[in-house]
Amino acid sequence: MALDRPDRDHLGSVGVIGLVYACVVARRLLRQAAYRLGFEDWLFYGVLPFLAYLVLILSPFTALRHERAAVFAVGAATLLILFAGIHNSWDSISYHVFVMRAKDAAAPRRDQATIFVSPPSDAIAATIFSTTRSISARSVPRTTSVAPSRPSRLNG
């Protein structure tokens, strides 16, 4: 369980980059206006990643004196980021499945779009009605009885 100097430097740089990204995410959370954020949103999108990256920044300094504790801190930070990521992806998927699907079901589709027009006068209404009636009469298939082309041997 030895952390060499390059390994410690990499952990610190990953922590700094992650902390900058966590600050960018927190700023975006503050600016969004789609809905009001709850405690769980702040915790999993802002606080937990910020703390995990902060631990990654501090672990190289801790490794100088307490190497074993620093390695466990890196493992804990990694698990924290993993669990926060799993929660956030589950949250995003459930939002798209339950909220967006409900919005799509409520919105009219293109083939079912409703067109609103002003009420027609009586002459135009009669023309539309007669055209519609003649179109619907032509679209109904006619049923005819088909006589057999050859006589059946059973009949005669």
C-alpha positions in Angstrom: 0.0 0.0 0.0 2.6 2.5 -1.0 1.6 5.8 -2.7 4.5 7.2 -4.7 4.9 10.8 -5.4 3.4 10.7 -8.9 0.4 8.8 -7.6 -0.1 11.4 -4.9 0.2 14.2 -7.5 -2.4 12.5 -9.8 -4.8 12.2 -6.9 -4.5 15.9 -6.1 -5.0 16.9 -9.7 -8.0 14.7 -10.1 -9.4 16.2 -7.0 -8.8 19.8 -8.2 -10.4 19.1 -11.6 -13.4 17.4 -9.9 -13.8 20.3 -7.4 -13.9 22.8 -10.2 -16.5 20.7 -12.0 -18.5 20.4 -8.8 -18.5 24.2 -8.5 -19.7 24.5 -12.1 -22.5 22.1 -11.4 -23.5 24.0 -8.2 -23.6 27.2 -10.2 -25.8 25.6 -12.8 -28.1 24.3 -10.1 -28.5 27.8 -8.7 -29.3 29.3 -12.1 -31.8 26.7 -13.3 -35.5 27.6 -13.1 -37.2 24.5 -14.3 -38.2 23.4 -10.8 -37.4 24.1 -7.2 -34.5 21.9 -6.0 -35.1 19.8 -2.9 -32.7 18.6 -0.2 -32.0 15.4 -2.1 -31.1 17.2 -5.3 -28.6 19.5 -3.4 -27.1 16.6 -1.6 -26.5 14.2 -4.5 -25.7 16.8 -7.3 -23.8 19.3 -5.2 -22.7 18.4 -1.7 -21.5 14.8 -2.0 -19.4 15.2 -5.1 -17.9 18.4 -3.6 -16.9 16.5 -0.5 -15.6 13.5 -2.4 -13.3 15.7 -4.6 -12.2 17.6 -1.5 -11.1 14.3 0.1 -9.2 13.5 -3.1 -7.4 16.9 -2.9 -6.5 16.4 0.8 -5.5 12.7 0.5 -2.0 13.4 -0.9 -1.2 15.6 2.0 -2.5 13.0 4.4 -0.5 10.3 2.7 2.8 11.8 3.9 2.1 10.8 7.5 -0.9 8.4 7.4 -0.6 6.4 4.2 -3.0 3.7 5.1 -5.8 6.2 6.1 -5.2 8.1 2.9 -5.7 5.0 0.7 -8.9 4.3 2.5 -10.0 7.9 2.1 -9.4 7.6 -1.7 -11.5 4.5 -1.7 -14.3 6.1 0.3 -14.2 9.2 -2.1 -14.4 6.9 -5.1 -17.4 5.0 -3.7 -19.1 8.3 -2.8 -18.7 9.5 -6.3 -19.9 6.1 -7.7 -23.0 6.0 -5.5 -23.9 9.7 -6.2 -23.5 8.9 -9.9 -25.8 5.9 -9.7 -28.4 7.9 -7.8 -28.2 10.8 -10.3 -28.6 8.6 -13.3 -31.5 6.8 -11.7 -33.1 10.1 -10.9 -32.6 11.3 -14.5 -34.0 8.1 -16.0 -37.1 8.1 -13.7 -37.7 11.8 -14.6 -37.7 11.1 -18.3 -39.8 8.0 -17.9 -42.5 9.3 -15.6 -42.6 13.1 -16.3 -41.7 13.3 -19.9 -43.8 10.4 -21.0 -46.8 11.9 -19.2 -46.2 15.2 -21.1 -45.9 13.3 -24.4 -49.1 11.5 -23.7 -51.0 14.7 -22.9 -49.7 16.6 -26.0 -51.5 16.0 -29.3 -49.5 14.1 -31.9 -49.1 15.4 -35.4 -51.5 13.0 -36.9 -54.1 13.9 -34.3 -53.6 17.7 -34.3 -56.8 19.7 -33.8 -57.3 22.6 -36.1 -59.5 25.4 -34.8 -61.3 27.5 -37.4 -64.1 30.0 -37.2 -67.6 28.5 -37.7 -68.5 28.4 -41.4 -71.6 29.9 -43.0 -74.6 27.7 -43.9 -73.6 27.5 -47.6 -70.0 26.5 -46.9 -71.2 24.0 -44.3 -73.6 22.4 -46.8 -70.8 22.1 -49.4 -68.5 20.6 -46.8 -71.2 18.2 -45.6 -72.1 17.0 -49.2 -68.4 16.6 -50.1 -67.8 14.6 -47.0 -70.8 12.5 -47.6 -69.8 11.6 -51.1 -66.2 10.8 -50.1 -67.4 8.6 -47.3 -69.8 6.8 -49.6 -67.1 6.1 -52.1 -64.7 4.9 -49.5 -67.0 2.1 -48.2 -66.4 -1.1 -50.1 -69.3 -2.5 -51.8 -70.3 -6.1 -51.0 -71.3 -8.2 -53.9 -72.0 -11.9 -54.0 -69.6 -13.8 -56.2 -70.9 -16.7 -58.2 -68.7 -19.6 -58.5 -66.9 -19.7 -61.8 -67.3 -23.5 -62.1 -70.2 -25.5 -61.1 -69.7 -27.6 -58.1 -69.8 -31.4 -58.4 -71.7 -31.6 -55.1 -74.7 -29.8 -56.6 -75.2 -31.9 -59.6 
